[in-house]
Amino acid sequence: MVRTIRTLALVAGAWACLPPAAQADTHPHGPGRAITHAPIGVMGDHRHGAGEWMLSYRYGFMSMTGNRDGTERRSTSDVLDEYMVSPRAMDMEMHMFGVMYAPTDWVTLRVMVPYLRLDMDHRNRMGVSFTTRSHGIGDVSLAGIFKLWKGERNELLVNFGVSAPTGTLHAKDDLPNTMGEPVRLPYPMQLGSGTPDLLPGLTWNGDFGRFRLGSQLRGVYRIGRNDLGYRLGHRVMATSWAAFELCPSLSASLRLSFERWRDIQGDDDALDPAVVPTADPELRAGRRVDVSLGLNYLVRGGPLAGNRFAIEASRPVHQSLHGPQLETDWTATAGWQLAF
């Protein structure tokens, strides 16, 4: 299998680097290079020229299996010794739709609209397995990307935005022994924070010919408490990447990222923390280090010139959770971008 995947990757890379069938580039801003954008898992990494628009779509998937407390794994039976129900696995899907517009060369405005699908598998002390689900619009974000400084090879950008509380806090589903009456789902199954959140960030890009380096520091700062009396924990994310240009149409990237998040402050009175650990606001903190591999492909000729397609896969190399809490197995992001 590994050999087959490697062969397919080599064939795809060779095909992507063939000269375009139409030598005259129809993209209004020139052919560009695939390497000028960061890996698809990074957002807010670049700005646009005055009057330029960009449409984007990202599909993200996260797989979580098994529980962890600190750096140690906890079995389902261990969790059931303390709680009536144990989470076993969770799949998270995100469809992210984005629009960017640059009114001037020094500022680019961005709107991101997420649609989420969440599934969590459980088992109770009676040996009954069941799944809870929620889906819908998440929190919509509005942000600006500002050019702080630009040199011959380096650029420094300031990111600042706000997340609007458009995602629901009232997602419900049927549970065993509830007589068909839906009940409110625990914190990880809700679609939003319920608070306006500040989204600060700082991004550095360095262009060194066929190599491109980048680093980004971002945060999520929650303001106040939501209508149910709690707020999600603040988050900080740091990431650095290196990209290599295989050809102007194709680049490969390696990325290292760190993320840390705090416990929930306050609580939802409808949730009983003695039943399941996902209902305990004091068991939500953690930190994680991921390694990611990615590919960016830019169509440089023909009627599709300017379309970018990208994919990135990530796997944790370290995670410590205030648990028991579901651990992350892997994540993947695929996306499309078009500037005009």
GUMI-491569 format. One line per field, with one value per residue (C-alpha): residue number from 1; residue in three letters; x, y, z. Coordinates in steps of 0.05 Angstrom, whole numbers, padded with zeros to 5 digits. Example, Ala and Ser with C-alpha at 12.3 -4.5 7.8 and 13.67 -1.06 7.14 Angstrom:
balum <- (1;2)
zamar <- (ALA;SER)
east <- (00246;00273)
north <- (-00090;-00021)
up <- (00156;00143)
This chain:
balum <- (1;2;3;4;5;6;7;8;9;10;11;12;13;14;15;16;17;18;19;20;21;22;23;24;25;26;27;28;29;30;31;32;33;34;35;36;37;38;39;40;41;42;43;44;45;46;47;48;49;50;51;52;53;54;55;56;57;58;59;60;61;62;63;64;65;66;67;68;69;70;71;72;73;74;75;76;77;78;79;80;81;82;83;84;85;86;87;88;89;90;91;92;93;94;95;96;97;98;99;100;101;102;103;104;105;106;107;108;109;110;111;112;113;114;115;116;117;118;119;120;121;122;123;124;125;126;127;128;129;130;131;132;133;134;135;136;137;138;139;140;141;142;143;144;145;146;147;148;149;150;151;152;153;154;155;156;157;158;159;160;161;162;163;164;165;166;167;168;169;170;171;172;173;174;175;176;177;178;179;180;181;182;183;184;185;186;187;188;189;190;191;192;193;194;195;196;197;198;199;200;201;202;203;204;205;206;207;208;209;210;211;212;213;214;215;216;217;218;219;220;221;222;223;224;225;226;227;228;229;230;231;232;233;234;235;236;237;238;239;240;241;242;243;244;245;246;247;248;249;250;251;252;253;254;255;256;257;258;259;260;261;262;263;264;265;266;267;268;269;270;271;272;273;274;275;276;277;278;279;280;281;282;283;284;285;286;287;288;289;290;291;292;293;294;295;296;297;298;299;300;301;302;303;304;305;306;307;308;309;310;311;312;313;314;315;316;317;318;319;320;321;322;323;324;325;326;327;328;329;330;331;332;333;334;335;336;337;338;339;340)
zamar <- (MET;VAL;ARG;THR;ILE;ARG;THR;LEU;ALA;LEU;VAL;ALA;GLY;ALA;TRP;ALA;CYS;LEU;PRO;PRO;ALA;ALA;GLN;ALA;ASP;THR;HIS;PRO;HIS;GLY;PRO;GLY;ARG;ALA;ILE;THR;HIS;ALA;PRO;ILE;GLY;VAL;MET;GLY;ASP;HIS;ARG;HIS;GLY;ALA;GLY;GLU;TRP;MET;LEU;SER;TYR;ARG;TYR;GLY;PHE;MET;SER;MET;THR;GLY;ASN;ARG;ASP;GLY;THR;GLU;ARG;ARG;SER;THR;SER;ASP;VAL;LEU;ASP;GLU;TYR;MET;VAL;SER;PRO;ARG;ALA;MET;ASP;MET;GLU;MET;HIS;MET;PHE;GLY;VAL;MET;TYR;ALA;PRO;THR;ASP;TRP;VAL;THR;LEU;ARG;VAL;MET;VAL;PRO;TYR;LEU;ARG;LEU;ASP;MET;ASP;HIS;ARG;ASN;ARG;MET;GLY;VAL;SER;PHE;THR;THR;ARG;SER;HIS;GLY;ILE;GLY;ASP;VAL;SER;LEU;ALA;GLY;ILE;PHE;LYS;LEU;TRP;LYS;GLY;GLU;ARG;ASN;GLU;LEU;LEU;VAL;ASN;PHE;GLY;VAL;SER;ALA;PRO;THR;GLY;THR;LEU;HIS;ALA;LYS;ASP;ASP;LEU;PRO;ASN;THR;MET;GLY;GLU;PRO;VAL;ARG;LEU;PRO;TYR;PRO;MET;GLN;LEU;GLY;SER;GLY;THR;PRO;ASP;LEU;LEU;PRO;GLY;LEU;THR;TRP;ASN;GLY;ASP;PHE;GLY;ARG;PHE;ARG;LEU;GLY;SER;GLN;LEU;ARG;GLY;VAL;TYR;ARG;ILE;GLY;ARG;ASN;ASP;LEU;GLY;TYR;ARG;LEU;GLY;HIS;ARG;VAL;MET;ALA;THR;SER;TRP;ALA;ALA;PHE;GLU;LEU;CYS;PRO;SER;LEU;SER;ALA;SER;LEU;ARG;LEU;SER;PHE;GLU;ARG;TRP;ARG;ASP;ILE;GLN;GLY;ASP;ASP;ASP;ALA;LEU;ASP;PRO;ALA;VAL;VAL;PRO;THR;ALA;ASP;PRO;GLU;LEU;ARG;ALA;GLY;ARG;ARG;VAL;ASP;VAL;SER;LEU;GLY;LEU;ASN;TYR;LEU;VAL;ARG;GLY;GLY;PRO;LEU;ALA;GLY;ASN;ARG;PHE;ALA;ILE;GLU;ALA;SER;ARG;PRO;VAL;HIS;GLN;SER;LEU;HIS;GLY;PRO;GLN;LEU;GLU;THR;ASP;TRP;THR;ALA;THR;ALA;GLY;TRP;GLN;LEU;ALA;PHE)
east <- (00000;00055;00092;00028;00014;00086;00081;00015;00045;00105;00059;00014;00074;00103;00035;00025;00093;00080;00077;00005;-00031;-00046;00017;-00021;-00044;-00116;-00112;-00118;-00062;-00011;00007;00034;00066;00036;00086;00062;00005;00016;-00009;-00084;-00090;-00065;-00113;-00098;-00029;-00031;-00060;-00084;-00072;-00121;-00187;-00173;-00224;-00214;-00265;-00247;-00274;-00242;-00263;-00235;-00239;-00215;-00216;-00213;-00211;-00199;-00190;-00129;-00114;-00050;-00005;-00032;-00087;-00149;-00191;-00267;-00274;-00229;-00274;-00336;-00308;-00317;-00375;-00440;-00423;-00356;-00343;-00306;-00295;-00314;-00313;-00314;-00328;-00324;-00343;-00312;-00334;-00293;-00292;-00233;-00230;-00174;-00198;-00125;-00056;-00046;-00111;-00149;-00218;-00242;-00308;-00310;-00374;-00367;-00417;-00403;-00423;-00406;-00414;-00394;-00397;-00410;-00418;-00454;-00445;-00500;-00457;-00504;-00469;-00500;-00482;-00501;-00501;-00506;-00498;-00507;-00475;-00418;-00391;-00381;-00316;-00299;-00226;-00175;-00105;-00059;00010;00055;00121;00148;00220;00253;00242;00202;00133;00100;00024;-00023;-00088;-00146;-00218;-00280;-00322;-00397;-00437;-00479;-00469;-00522;-00511;-00576;-00561;-00601;-00606;-00639;-00603;-00617;-00669;-00695;-00761;-00750;-00744;-00682;-00634;-00580;-00514;-00447;-00399;-00359;-00423;-00446;-00433;-00412;-00383;-00442;-00396;-00363;-00291;-00229;-00182;-00114;-00054;00014;00042;00112;00127;00196;00208;00275;00267;00245;00239;00187;00184;00128;00107;00041;00017;-00059;-00105;-00179;-00199;-00270;-00309;-00357;-00403;-00458;-00532;-00524;-00474;-00407;-00351;-00304;-00230;-00182;-00138;-00068;-00040;00031;00055;00115;00123;00173;00151;00192;00174;00173;00154;00116;00050;00065;00095;00103;00103;00123;00090;00097;00041;00027;-00041;-00063;-00133;-00162;-00219;-00290;-00307;-00377;-00424;-00489;-00541;-00573;-00510;-00491;-00415;-00423;-00454;-00402;-00334;-00353;-00405;-00351;-00327;-00263;-00242;-00235;-00163;-00104;-00046;-00023;00035;00021;00065;00033;00049;00016;00012;-00009;-00027;-00039;-00071;-00027;-00057;-00122;-00192;-00181;-00118;-00114;-00151;-00112;-00124;-00090;-00089;-00056;-00055;-00034;-00018;-00004;00065;00048;-00017;-00032;-00105;-00141;-00183;-00208;-00217;-00219;-00151;-00139;-00115;-00108;-00135;-00140;-00157;-00171;-00188;-00198;-00181;-00193;-00169;-00195)
north <- (00000;00050;00034;00045;00112;00134;00115;00152;00214;00213;00205;00261;00306;00292;00307;00371;00398;00387;00453;00478;00463;00536;00578;00644;00652;00676;00693;00769;00774;00731;00658;00662;00604;00549;00562;00633;00607;00573;00501;00496;00484;00555;00614;00688;00676;00723;00788;00811;00870;00929;00909;00835;00783;00711;00656;00594;00528;00482;00413;00392;00324;00305;00234;00223;00154;00133;00174;00206;00236;00277;00238;00170;00132;00111;00051;00054;00009;00057;00116;00076;00064;00138;00158;00127;00139;00139;00173;00126;00163;00227;00250;00324;00350;00423;00457;00527;00578;00642;00708;00757;00827;00879;00951;00973;00941;00944;00912;00850;00836;00764;00730;00656;00615;00544;00487;00431;00358;00324;00250;00220;00146;00126;00065;00063;00017;-00029;-00043;-00003;00034;00095;00155;00229;00277;00351;00394;00465;00533;00548;00616;00664;00704;00773;00793;00840;00823;00884;00893;00914;00911;00885;00876;00845;00774;00780;00804;00814;00814;00830;00791;00817;00793;00776;00713;00724;00675;00646;00572;00541;00523;00483;00422;00362;00287;00224;00184;00114;00115;00185;00158;00192;00261;00297;00325;00379;00351;00363;00420;00386;00372;00444;00485;00552;00588;00634;00693;00745;00722;00764;00732;00766;00740;00754;00722;00723;00700;00691;00678;00647;00626;00554;00553;00590;00594;00619;00626;00646;00660;00664;00667;00662;00706;00696;00758;00750;00690;00663;00660;00592;00621;00595;00612;00566;00568;00616;00585;00599;00568;00573;00542;00544;00514;00503;00495;00471;00487;00424;00467;00533;00494;00448;00456;00410;00431;00407;00441;00438;00466;00475;00489;00500;00511;00525;00495;00522;00576;00569;00512;00494;00476;00425;00382;00334;00326;00261;00226;00235;00270;00313;00347;00368;00440;00426;00370;00410;00437;00409;00419;00385;00385;00364;00348;00361;00345;00383;00396;00460;00458;00519;00516;00563;00557;00549;00569;00545;00587;00616;00559;00530;00461;00438;00382;00373;00315;00321;00274;00290;00275;00298;00312;00323;00329;00348;00286;00235;00268;00242;00245;00265;00211;00251;00310;00326;00389;00397;00462;00505;00579;00626;00698;00748)
up <- (00000;00019;-00046;-00086;-00052;-00064;-00138;-00146;-00113;-00160;-00221;-00197;-00185;-00253;-00286;-00246;-00269;-00343;-00382;-00387;-00452;-00462;-00455;-00451;-00379;-00373;-00299;-00292;-00240;-00276;-00269;-00198;-00161;-00119;-00063;-00049;-00006;00061;00073;00068;00143;00156;00150;00147;00119;00059;00034;-00035;-00080;-00082;-00114;-00113;-00089;-00069;-00059;-00019;00006;00057;00080;00146;00182;00251;00279;00354;00386;00458;00521;00551;00619;00618;00571;00592;00555;00593;00573;00567;00629;00668;00650;00668;00738;00750;00703;00681;00607;00570;00503;00456;00391;00355;00282;00266;00196;00176;00111;00112;00060;00054;00018;00018;-00011;-00010;-00013;-00010;-00015;00060;00085;00063;00093;00105;00121;00140;00148;00177;00173;00223;00230;00296;00315;00382;00401;00473;00518;00585;00646;00619;00558;00512;00455;00424;00381;00388;00330;00316;00255;00231;00221;00269;00291;00232;00234;00206;00202;00172;00150;00153;00121;00179;00141;00075;00054;-00007;00017;00082;00101;00168;00174;00231;00237;00277;00276;00315;00317;00321;00364;00308;00326;00371;00444;00447;00404;00429;00413;00439;00492;00521;00576;00559;00532;00465;00496;00467;00518;00512;00488;00525;00508;00452;00413;00412;00349;00377;00436;00451;00461;00415;00411;00392;00340;00342;00302;00273;00210;00180;00109;00079;00005;-00013;-00085;-00088;-00012;00029;00105;00149;00221;00253;00323;00334;00393;00411;00469;00495;00519;00577;00586;00541;00556;00591;00641;00616;00568;00530;00547;00513;00459;00432;00368;00341;00276;00230;00160;00105;00033;-00027;-00099;-00141;-00201;-00207;-00207;-00148;-00078;-00019;00055;00123;00183;00259;00302;00376;00407;00479;00506;00575;00615;00610;00660;00691;00671;00636;00689;00641;00642;00698;00702;00742;00682;00628;00627;00567;00612;00662;00647;00687;00640;00575;00577;00539;00493;00429;00380;00308;00247;00179;00106;00050;-00025;-00062;-00136;-00179;-00248;-00289;-00359;-00396;-00375;-00302;-00293;-00222;-00188;-00129;-00099;-00036;00015;00083;00132;00205;00262;00335;00362;00432;00469;00542;00562;00626;00624;00614;00547;00476;00442;00370;00321;00257;00218;00144;00105;00031;-00003;-00064;-00074;-00132;-00136;-00187)
